[in-house]
Amino acid sequence: MDYKIKLDGQDVVVTVLQTAKTVWEASGAFEGSNVTVKGSSAQNALSRWRKVAPRQGD
């Protein structure tokens, strides 16, 4: 499922897919970097993606 979110003033599309029974993966591009994180639910993975994405450029 694709989620359209605003992060640091930018519109970003994050794709969240279930990869195992209790594993969800959120993936999207932010400021030129592809960011992928895993979580225990779709919302957890999306939340973790929001926290990790801005730090990828550091």
KANORGI-V6929 format. One record per backbone hydrogen bond with DSSP energy under -1.0 kcal/mol. NH is the residue of the N-H (numbers start at 1). CO is the residue of the C=O. E is the energy in kcal/mol with one decimal. If there is no record, write none. Layout:
BEGIN
nh:co:e
NH:CO:E
NH:CO:E
END
This chain:
BEGIN
nh:co:e
3:14:-2.9
5:12:-3.0
7:10:-2.8
10:7:-1.9
12:5:-3.3
14:3:-2.9
15:27:-3.1
16:1:-2.9
17:25:-2.5
19:23:-2.2
20:23:-1.6
24:39:-2.8
25:17:-3.1
26:37:-2.7
27:15:-2.5
28:35:-2.2
30:33:-2.8
33:30:-1.7
35:28:-3.2
37:26:-2.3
39:24:-2.5
45:41:-2.5
46:42:-2.2
47:43:-2.5
48:44:-2.5
49:45:-2.2
50:46:-2.2
51:47:-1.4
52:48:-2.2
53:49:-2.8
55:52:-1.1
56:53:-1.3
58:55:-1.2
END
